[in-house]
Amino acid sequence: MENTKPKKKVILIGAGSRGGCYTRIGKEIDLFEVIAVAEPIKERREFIAKRHNIPKERTFESWE
């Protein structure tokens, strides 16, 4: 049976090992879509943005 519920959209605040792991699993099982990321470390922020096809205008250095 096909899932008819709309997919949840989430924002990742903190792209460390836990955030990266949870969003990877969420993507693999098609549980939610990551639409933005807030992370002060540029490499982590860019990695998550690339993995989830997040446009640059939705990537932030701070949650604020």
Rosetta blueprint (number, residue, H / E / L):
1 M L
2 E L
3 N L
4 T L
5 K L
6 P L
7 K L
8 K E
9 K E
10 V E
11 I E
12 L E
13 I E
14 G L
15 A L
16 G L
17 S H
18 R H
19 G H
20 G H
21 C H
22 Y H
23 T H
24 R H
25 I H
26 G H
27 K H
28 E H
29 I L
30 D L
31 L L
32 F E
33 E E
34 V E
35 I E
36 A E
37 V E
38 A E
39 E L
40 P L
41 I L
42 K H
43 E H
44 R H
45 R H
46 E H
47 F H
48 I H
49 A H
50 K H
51 R H
52 H L
53 N L
54 I L
55 P L
56 K H
57 E H
58 R H
59 T E
60 F E
61 E L
62 S L
63 W L
64 E L
